[in-house]
Amino acid sequence: MAKQGNLSINSENIFPIIKKWLYSDHDIFIRELVSNGCDAITKLKKLSVMGEFDQPEGTKYQVNVTVNPEEKTIRFIDNGIGMTEGEVDEYINQIAFSGAEAFLNQYKDKASDEQIIGHFGLGFYSAFMVADRVTIDTLSYKEGAAPVHWECDGGTEFSMEEGDREERGTEITLYLNEDSYEFCNEYRAREVLEKYCSFMPVEIYFADETKEEDDDKEDIPDVVDSTLADDKEDELDFEGDDDKASDEDEDAEEDAEDDSEEDAEETQGPKPINEIHPLWTRHPNDCKEEEYKDFYRNVFHDYREPLFWIHLNMDYPFNLKGILYFPKINTKYDTIEGTIKLYNNQVFIADNIKEVIPEYLLLLKGCIDCPDLPLNVSRSALQNDGFVKKISNYITKKVAEKLSGMCKTDRENYEKYWDDICPFIKFGCIRDEKFNDRMKDYIIFKNMDDKYITLPDYLEAAKDKHENQVFYITDPIAQSQYMNMFRDQEMDAIYLTDQIDSTFITHLEQRNPDVRFMRIDSDLTDNFKEELDEEEEKKLTEKLAEIFKKATGQEQLILKVEKLKNEDTPAMITVQEQSRRMAEMMEMYGMDSSMTGMGAQGETLVLNLNNSLVKYVMDHEEGENTSLICQQIYDLARIANHPLKPEEMTAFVARSNQILGILAK
């Protein structure tokens, strides 16, 4: 007779919460039930190694997932440890009791906890987020154990009786509710499996039962003992540090034999949907360049080759493995979005968890596997503790070591990659003081000779002409006139063209208080001009300001006169550095800089008294064409600094044609 009873719930009214709110994404039930199957297999293999289970020779372990769109079901089948009636009563009927935790407590002196995924015992109940009814058919590995059939319709009542399963392991069947029929669709289920289970440590096979019947059941292997041993997984469970090198060499020979047998079998039957030995689980010395590139293409579907990568491989004081890729970037900084996938014992947890990965490194792509992460009950977020911070610090340290090492030992490639990697580095320096301390000596800048130099290099070369001043270029086209003037005077400037550079300049000035950064059009230093008497300057400024304000209609126009060494240039626009920065900041926050009374971002019209057109204006204050010339001088100076508005450009073109007409007469 079937045993009837109520589920023992450790927290009041938890079951409705489990069904509705345990996980933010309902598709995660597939991950939970597949990982439970992997756990069951891993437990059995550990027992075999410890001599508590006589593993039949040639055992092949696997998890099968099948869907049936006609019956609206999805099944999860494993040939792992199985459960007795008492274990079902303990692990299933008492919610929040963790089978994995109990197993580890029992065998903590005999086996490591590597590859045991479960922590909270709630993963099974994720099934009720999508199913109206769930059944379990299980048979324990223990000799003489009776099979058990368990079912529950989504309430707190269950039914349990002796079942008819003949093979060791567990089969869980979900009868999907109307809102979740999508998960019995072959393509949707496969999509979720690939999302969460691509690197789980046990082979996973998938099939549509309705197609299996059509194909005479050739699409999926039965979950039975077969002809292939999987000793490699056992060896990985007990993998130690470098002191065990001799044992690992012996294991490697056995692995090679197993791999060759696996390769032979793969050509004959169905293939698993996952890779049980992802690249990050191997030692960096055993990985080839092409393997890193293939892994990148397959995981991130980016067919541009990554610039380079960092292979993380740490056993102490915590276990962490992974690969971080620096991708090729062809877009503006603000559109870059990387993907760092976080795994726990090869089980996918989430993308871009900021507690583990610093914000600035989320621009990278990669996989990080850390079994020691303190996950919360849904495994999709992290407990807030100091351990997570230690992991984050380790990752940033390894990234900084890789970058600084490349700069010191492979400068040519470092410079070649700089335009792509500098947003990561600059963002990191701004956001992380420790990262800044590690990288500050390896920040490089391209100068006007297209050579890469450090900030100290630039300051040393320029100290005789403009000590502690750094001139920079943000737009080589708009600022080409200024660049030519710099070249004429054998002066240099650096390129700062990334969007992040406006913030990075402030960062550099804060850490180098004696150094001032000035855009190349912010001022005209004494290097560009001849000496001018103060009285003469004041007199001519007043006169020309009146003429130009009247001609251009710009009453707020700020004007200055200089004797420039370059006589060919009638006028230039300079933009006061601090005013421009303030205006840019206000614009970033959606504020109107014109309300500050600064004018057009602190612009000043500098007239060249050595130029013939400016001399003409001074000598012909009331001339027939003076107003026309003033307007043209003003617009030419503005065009050399920034684009005109559409209506201003239209007026400029019309005026240019008018001037040509006058000259042609």
C-alpha positions in Angstrom: 0.0 0.0 0.0 1.3 3.5 -0.9 2.6 5.6 2.0 0.7 8.8 2.3 2.0 11.9 4.1 2.7 15.6 4.2 6.0 17.2 3.2 8.0 18.3 6.2 8.9 21.9 5.6 11.6 23.5 7.7 10.2 27.1 7.1 6.6 28.0 7.4 4.7 28.3 4.1 7.9 27.9 2.1 6.4 25.7 -0.7 4.5 28.4 -2.5 7.7 30.6 -2.3 9.7 27.8 -3.8 7.2 27.3 -6.7 7.0 31.0 -7.6 10.1 32.9 -6.3 12.9 30.5 -5.5 14.6 31.3 -8.9 14.5 34.4 -10.9 14.5 32.4 -14.2 12.2 29.5 -14.4 14.3 27.7 -17.0 16.9 27.1 -14.3 15.0 24.0 -13.2 16.8 22.1 -16.0 20.2 23.1 -14.5 19.1 22.0 -11.0 17.8 18.6 -12.0 20.7 17.8 -14.4 23.2 18.9 -11.7 21.4 16.7 -9.2 21.9 13.8 -11.6 25.6 14.7 -11.9 25.9 14.8 -8.1 24.4 11.3 -7.8 26.9 9.9 -10.3 29.8 11.7 -8.6 28.8 10.3 -5.2 28.7 6.8 -6.6 32.1 7.1 -8.2 33.6 8.3 -4.9 32.1 5.4 -3.1 33.7 3.1 -5.7 37.1 4.7 -5.1 36.7 4.3 -1.4 35.8 0.6 -1.8 32.2 1.0 -0.6 30.7 0.2 -4.0 31.8 -2.5 -6.4 31.7 -0.6 -9.7 31.1 -3.1 -12.6 33.9 -3.1 -15.0 33.2 -0.9 -18.1 30.6 1.3 -16.3 29.7 4.4 -18.3 28.0 7.1 -16.3 25.7 9.6 -17.9 22.6 11.8 -17.5 19.8 11.6 -20.1 17.3 14.3 -20.7 14.2 13.6 -22.8 11.2 15.6 -23.8 7.8 14.4 -25.1 5.8 17.3 -26.6 2.8 15.0 -27.0 2.6 14.0 -23.3 3.9 17.5 -22.3 6.7 15.9 -20.2 10.4 16.3 -19.6 12.5 13.5 -18.0 15.8 13.5 -16.2 17.5 10.1 -15.9 20.8 9.2 -14.3 22.6 6.0 -13.3 24.1 7.3 -10.1 23.7 6.5 -6.5 20.0 6.2 -6.4 17.9 6.4 -3.2 16.2 4.0 -0.7 12.8 4.7 0.7 14.4 6.1 3.8 16.6 8.5 1.8 13.6 9.7 -0.3 11.8 10.3 3.0 14.8 12.3 4.3 16.0 14.1 1.2 12.8 14.7 -0.7 10.1 14.8 1.9 12.0 17.2 4.1 12.5 20.4 2.1 15.8 22.2 2.6 17.7 19.2 3.8 20.7 18.9 1.5 21.7 15.4 0.3 25.0 16.6 -0.9 25.7 18.3 2.4 24.8 15.1 4.3 27.0 13.0 2.1 30.0 15.3 2.6 29.5 15.3 6.3 29.5 11.5 6.3 32.6 11.1 4.2 34.5 14.3 4.9 37.5 12.3 6.2 37.6 10.0 3.2 36.9 12.2 0.2 37.3 15.7 -1.0 34.1 17.7 -1.8 35.1 18.5 -5.3 32.4 18.1 -7.9 29.6 17.8 -5.3 27.3 20.7 -6.4 24.3 20.7 -4.0 24.3 23.0 -1.0 20.8 23.6 0.0 18.6 20.7 -1.0 16.1 22.9 -2.8 17.2 22.3 -6.4 14.8 19.4 -6.9 11.8 21.6 -5.9 12.5 24.0 -8.8 10.6 21.4 -10.8 7.4 22.7 -9.3 7.9 26.1 -10.9 7.0 24.5 -14.2 5.2 21.2 -13.4 1.7 20.4 -12.0 2.9 16.9 -11.1 6.3 15.3 -10.5 7.3 11.7 -10.1 10.5 10.0 -9.0 11.5 6.4 -9.8 14.7 5.5 -8.1 16.7 2.4 -7.1 19.6 2.6 -4.7 23.1 1.2 -5.3 22.8 -0.6 -1.9 22.5 -4.4 -2.2 18.9 -5.6 -1.6 17.4 -2.1 -1.8 13.9 -1.9 -3.2 12.9 0.5 -5.9 10.8 3.5 -4.9 8.1 5.4 -6.7 7.3 8.9 -5.4 4.9 11.5 -6.7 3.5 14.9 -5.8 1.0 17.1 -7.5 2.5 20.4 -6.4 0.8 20.7 -3.0 2.4 19.6 0.3 1.0 16.1 0.0 3.0 13.2 -1.5 2.6 9.6 -2.3 5.4 7.0 -2.0 5.3 3.3 -2.6 7.5 0.5 -4.0 8.3 1.1 -7.6 9.3 -1.1 -10.6 12.6 0.4 -11.6 15.2 -2.3 -12.4 18.3 -0.2 -13.0 20.3 1.6 -10.4 19.8 5.4 -10.5 17.0 7.9 -10.6 14.4 9.0 -13.1 12.5 12.3 -12.5 9.4 13.0 -14.7 7.9 16.5 -14.9 4.3 16.9 -16.2 4.5 20.5 -17.3 1.8 23.0 -16.4 0.1 25.0 -19.2 2.4 28.0 -18.8 5.5 25.9 -19.3 4.8 23.8 -22.3 7.7 25.5 -24.0 10.2 23.3 -22.1 9.0 20.1 -23.8 9.8 21.6 -27.2 13.0 20.0 -28.4 14.7 23.2 -29.5 13.8 25.2 -26.4 15.0 22.4 -24.1 18.2 22.1 -26.0 18.8 25.8 -25.8 18.4 25.8 -22.0 20.7 22.7 -21.7 23.4 24.4 -23.7 23.0 27.6 -21.6 23.4 25.9 -18.2 25.0 22.5 -18.8 27.6 22.8 -21.6 30.5 22.0 -19.2 29.0 19.8 -16.5 31.4 17.1 -15.4 29.2 14.1 -16.5 28.1 13.3 -20.1 24.6 14.6 -20.8 22.5 13.2 -23.7 19.3 14.7 -25.0 16.5 13.4 -27.2 12.9 14.0 -28.2 11.0 10.8 -27.3 8.5 11.2 -30.1 11.4 11.3 -32.6 13.1 8.5 -30.9 10.1 6.3 -31.5 10.1 7.4 -35.2 13.8 6.6 -35.5 13.5 3.2 -33.8 15.0 4.5 -30.6 18.4 5.2 -32.1 18.8 8.8 -31.0 19.6 8.2 -27.3 21.5 5.5 -25.5 19.8 3.7 -22.5 21.2 4.5 -19.2 22.9 1.2 -18.4 26.4 0.0 -17.7 28.2 -0.1 -21.0 31.7 -0.9 -22.3 33.6 2.2 -21.4 35.3 3.1 -18.1 35.4 6.7 -17.0 38.2 6.5 -14.5 39.3 10.0 -15.6 36.5 11.6 -13.6 37.6 9.7 -10.5 41.1 11.0 -10.9 39.9 14.6 -11.3 37.9 14.3 -8.0 41.1 13.7 -6.1 43.4 16.0 -8.1 45.9 17.6 -5.8 48.8 20.1 -6.0 52.2 19.9 -7.6 53.4 17.5 -4.9 51.3 14.8 -6.5 53.0 15.1 -9.9 54.0 11.5 -10.1 50.5 10.3 -9.5 49.2 12.7 -12.1 51.6 11.4 -14.7 50.3 7.9 -14.2 46.8 9.1 -14.3 47.5 11.0 -17.6 48.5 7.7 -19.3 45.2 6.2 -18.2 43.4 9.3 -19.4 45.0 9.0 -22.8 43.8 5.5 -23.1 40.3 6.4 -22.0 40.2 9.4 -24.4 41.2 7.2 -27.4 38.4 4.8 -26.5 35.9 7.7 -26.1 36.9 9.0 -29.5 36.3 5.6 -31.1 32.9 5.3 -29.5 31.8 8.8 -30.4 31.9 8.0 -34.0 29.5 5.1 -33.5 26.6 6.5 -31.4 24.9 9.7 -30.0 27.2 12.4 -28.8 26.8 14.2 -25.5 25.6 17.8 -25.6 28.4 18.9 -23.1 32.1 19.0 -22.8 33.1 17.3 -19.5 36.7 18.6 -19.6 36.5 22.3 -20.5 39.7 24.0 -21.4 40.0 25.9 -18.1 40.2 22.6 -16.1 43.5 21.8 -17.8 46.9 23.1 -16.8 48.0 26.1 -19.0 51.1 24.3 -20.1 48.9 21.6 -21.6 46.8 24.0 -23.7 47.7 25.1 -27.2 47.1 28.5 -28.8 44.6 27.1 -31.3 42.7 25.4 -28.5 42.3 28.7 -26.7 41.0 30.4 -29.9 38.6 27.5 -30.7 37.2 27.6 -27.2 36.7 31.4 -27.5 34.9 31.0 -30.8 32.7 28.2 -29.6 31.7 29.7 -26.3 31.3 33.4 -27.3 30.4 33.0 -31.0 32.9 35.7 -31.8 34.8 34.9 -34.9 37.3 37.7 -34.5 40.4 36.3 -32.8 40.9 37.5 -29.2 43.9 39.7 -28.7 45.3 37.5 -25.9 44.1 35.7 -22.8 44.9 34.9 -19.2 44.6 31.4 -17.8 43.7 31.4 -14.1 44.8 28.3 -12.2 44.8 28.5 -8.4 44.4 25.8 -5.7 45.3 27.8 -2.6 43.9 29.5 -0.5 40.9 28.8 -2.6 40.1 26.8 -5.7 39.7 28.9 -8.9 40.2 28.2 -12.5 39.3 30.1 -15.6 40.2 31.9 -18.8 39.8 35.6 -19.4 40.0 36.9 -23.0 40.8 40.4 -24.2 38.5 40.8 -27.2 39.1 42.7 -30.4 37.1 46.0 -30.2 35.8 47.8 -33.2 33.2 50.0 -31.4 33.1 53.0 -29.2 33.9 52.4 -25.5 30.3 53.0 -24.3 29.0 50.2 -26.5 31.5 47.5 -25.3 29.8 44.7 -23.4 31.8 41.6 -22.5 30.6 38.4 -21.0 32.3 36.6 -18.1 30.5 33.4 -17.3 30.7 32.2 -13.7 30.6 28.5 -12.9 30.5 26.4 -9.8 32.1 23.0 -10.4 31.4 23.4 -14.1 27.7 24.3 -13.5 26.8 27.6 -15.0 25.7 30.2 -12.4 25.3 33.5 -14.2 26.9 36.1 -16.5 28.8 39.1 -15.2 28.4 38.8 -11.4 29.9 42.1 -10.2 30.7 40.8 -6.7 33.3 38.4 -8.2 34.3 40.3 -11.3 35.1 44.0 -10.9 33.0 46.3 -13.1 35.8 47.3 -15.4 36.8 43.7 -16.1 33.2 42.9 -17.2 34.3 44.4 -20.6 36.3 41.2 -21.1 35.0 37.8 -22.1 35.8 34.6 -20.3 34.8 31.7 -17.9 35.6 31.5 -14.2 35.0 28.3 -12.2 35.2 28.6 -8.4 33.7 25.8 -6.4 34.3 27.8 -3.2 32.0 30.6 -3.9 29.4 31.1 -1.2 26.2 31.0 -3.3 22.8 31.8 -2.0 19.9 29.4 -2.1 19.2 29.8 -5.8 22.9 29.6 -6.8 22.4 32.7 -8.9 23.7 35.3 -6.5 26.4 35.5 -3.9 26.5 35.9 -0.2 28.2 39.2 0.7 31.4 38.2 2.6 35.1 38.9 2.6 35.9 35.7 0.7 34.2 37.0 -2.4 36.4 40.1 -2.2 39.5 38.0 -2.0 38.5 36.2 -5.2 37.9 39.5 -6.9 41.3 40.8 -5.8 43.0 37.7 -7.0 41.5 38.1 -10.5 42.4 41.7 -10.8 45.9 41.0 -9.6 46.4 38.3 -12.3 45.1 40.6 -15.0 47.5 43.4 -13.9 50.4 40.9 -13.8 49.6 39.7 -17.3 49.4 43.3 -18.7 52.5 44.6 -16.9 54.5 41.5 -17.8 53.5 42.0 -21.5 54.6 45.6 -21.4 58.0 44.7 -20.0 58.8 41.6 -22.0 56.7 41.9 -25.2 56.4 45.7 -25.7 55.8 45.4 -29.5 52.6 43.4 -29.0 51.6 45.5 -26.0 51.7 48.6 -28.2 49.9 46.8 -31.0 47.1 45.9 -28.6 47.0 49.2 -26.8 44.2 50.8 -28.7 42.0 47.9 -27.8 43.0 47.3 -24.3 43.4 50.9 -23.1 39.7 51.3 -22.2 40.0 48.3 -19.8 43.2 49.6 -18.2 42.0 53.2 -17.9 38.6 52.2 -16.5 40.4 49.9 -14.1 42.8 52.6 -12.9 39.9 55.0 -12.3 37.8 52.4 -10.3 40.4 50.4 -8.4 43.2 52.0 -6.5 45.2 48.7 -6.2 44.9 48.1 -10.0 46.0 51.7 -10.6 49.1 51.2 -8.4 50.0 48.1 -10.4 49.4 49.6 -13.8 50.3 53.3 -13.5 53.8 52.7 -14.9 52.5 50.8 -17.9 50.1 53.4 -19.2 51.3 54.5 -22.7 50.2 57.3 -25.1 50.5 57.7 -28.8 52.2 60.9 -29.7 52.2 63.0 -33.0 55.0 60.9 -34.4 52.8 57.7 -33.9 55.2 56.5 -31.2 54.0 55.2 -27.8 55.5 57.0 -24.8 54.8 57.1 -21.1 53.7 60.2 -19.2 57.2 60.7 -17.6 58.7 60.3 -21.1 56.5 63.1 -22.5 57.1 65.5 -19.6 60.9 65.0 -19.8 61.0 65.8 -23.5 58.7 68.9 -23.2 60.2 70.4 -20.0 62.2 73.1 -21.8 59.1 74.4 -23.8 56.2 73.8 -21.4 57.2 72.3 -18.1 54.5 70.1 -16.4 52.0 70.8 -19.2 50.6 68.0 -21.3 48.9 68.9 -24.5 46.5 66.4 -26.0 44.5 65.8 -29.1 40.9 64.6 -29.1 40.0 65.0 -32.7 42.9 64.9 -35.2 40.8 66.2 -38.1 39.2 69.1 -36.3 42.4 70.0 -34.5 44.8 69.5 -37.5 45.5 73.3 -37.7 46.7 73.3 -34.1 48.8 70.1 -34.7 50.5 71.8 -37.7 51.4 74.7 -35.5 52.9 72.3 -32.9 55.0 70.6 -35.5 56.3 74.0 -36.8 57.6 74.7 -33.3 58.8 71.1 -32.8 56.4 70.5 -30.0 54.5 67.3 -29.3 51.0 66.3 -28.1 49.5 63.0 -27.2 46.2 61.4 -28.5 43.4 61.0 -26.0 40.5 60.1 -28.2 38.5 57.5 -26.2 35.3 58.6 -24.5 36.7 57.5 -21.2 39.7 59.9 -21.5 37.9 63.0 -20.2 37.5 61.2 -16.9 40.9 59.6 -17.1 42.6 63.1 -17.5 41.0 64.1 -14.2 42.3 60.9 -12.6 45.8 61.6 -13.8 45.8 65.2 -12.6 44.6 64.0 -9.1 47.5 61.6 -8.9 50.0 64.1 -10.4 49.0 67.4 -8.8 51.9 69.4 -10.5 50.8 68.3 -14.0 48.2 70.1 -16.0 46.5 68.6 -19.1 45.4 71.0 -21.8 43.7 70.2 -25.1 45.8 71.3 -28.0 43.3 74.2 -28.8 43.0 75.4 -25.2 45.7 78.1 -25.3 48.5 79.5 -27.4 51.7 79.3 -25.5 54.6 81.8 -25.9 56.2 79.3 -28.3 53.6 80.4 -31.0 53.7 84.1 -30.7 55.8 87.2 -30.7 56.1 89.7 -27.9 53.3 92.4 -27.9 53.2 95.6 -25.9 50.5 95.6 -23.2 49.1 99.0 -24.1 49.1 98.2 -27.8 47.4 94.9 -27.1 44.6 96.5 -25.0 44.0 99.2 -27.6 43.8 96.9 -30.6 41.7 94.4 -28.7 39.0 97.0 -28.0 39.0 98.2 -31.6 38.8 94.8 -33.2 36.3 93.5 -30.7 33.9 96.3 -31.6 34.3 95.7 -35.3 33.9 91.9 -35.1 30.9 92.0 -32.7 29.1 94.4 -35.1 29.9 92.2 -38.1 29.0 88.9 -36.6 26.2 90.0 -34.4 27.8 88.1 -31.5 27.6 90.6 -28.6 29.0 87.9 -26.2 32.1 87.3 -28.4 35.3 87.0 -26.4 38.2 88.3 -28.5 42.0 88.5 -28.0 44.8 89.7 -30.3 48.2 88.2 -30.7 51.2 88.4 -33.1 51.5 84.8 -34.2 54.7 83.5 -35.8 52.6 81.9 -38.5 51.5 84.9 -40.6 49.2 82.8 -42.9 46.6 82.2 -40.2 44.2 85.1 -39.7 42.4 83.8 -36.6 42.1 80.8 -34.3 39.6 79.6 -31.7 40.9 78.7 -28.2 38.7 76.9 -25.7 39.5 77.5 -22.1 40.3 74.0 -20.6 38.3 74.2 -17.4 35.3 75.9 -18.9 35.2 73.3 -21.7 35.4 70.5 -19.2 32.6 72.0 -17.1 30.4 72.4 -20.2 31.1 68.8 -21.2 30.2 67.5 -17.8 27.0 69.5 -17.7 26.1 68.2 -21.2 26.7 64.7 -19.9 24.1 65.2 -17.2 21.7 66.9 -19.5 22.3 70.5 -18.3 22.4 73.6 -20.4 25.9 75.1 -20.2 24.7 78.4 -21.7 22.9 79.1 -18.5 26.3 79.6 -16.7 27.1 82.6 -18.9 30.3 80.9 -20.1 29.4 81.4 -23.8 30.3 78.7 -26.3 32.2 76.5 -23.9 34.7 79.2 -23.0 35.6 80.0 -26.6 37.9 82.9 -27.4 38.6 84.3 -30.9 42.3 85.0 -31.3 43.1 87.4 -34.1 46.6 87.4 -35.7 47.9 90.9 -36.0 50.6 89.6 -38.4 48.0 88.4 -40.9 47.2 90.6 -44.0 43.4 90.2 -43.7 43.4 91.3 -40.0 45.5 94.3 -41.0 43.0 95.1 -43.8 40.2 95.1 -41.2 42.1 97.5 -38.9 42.9 99.8 -41.8 39.4 99.7 -43.3 37.0 99.8 -40.3 34.2 101.2 -42.5 35.2 99.5 -45.7 32.6 98.1 -48.1 33.7 94.5 -47.6 35.0 94.7 -44.0 31.9 93.1 -42.5 32.0 90.3 -45.0 35.7 89.6 -44.3 35.1 89.6 -40.5 32.3 87.1 -40.8 34.5 84.9 -43.0 37.5 85.1 -40.7 35.3 84.2 -37.7 33.7 81.2 -39.5 37.1 79.9 -40.8 38.4 79.9 -37.2 35.4 78.0 -36.0 35.5 75.4 -38.8 39.1 74.7 -37.8 37.9 74.0 -34.3 34.6 72.3 -34.6 31.8 71.7 -37.2 29.3 74.5 -37.9 25.6 74.0 -37.5 23.7 73.3 -40.7 22.3 76.9 -41.0 25.8 78.4 -40.3 27.4 76.2 -42.9 24.8 77.3 -45.4 25.6 80.9 -44.7 29.3 80.2 -44.9 29.1 78.6 -48.3 26.9 81.5 -49.7 29.3 84.0 -48.3 32.3 82.2 -49.9 30.6 82.3 -53.2 29.9 86.0 -52.8 33.6 86.7 -52.0 34.7 84.7 -55.1 32.3 86.8 -57.1 33.8 90.0 -55.8 37.3 88.8 -56.6 36.3 87.8 -60.2 35.2 91.3 -61.0 
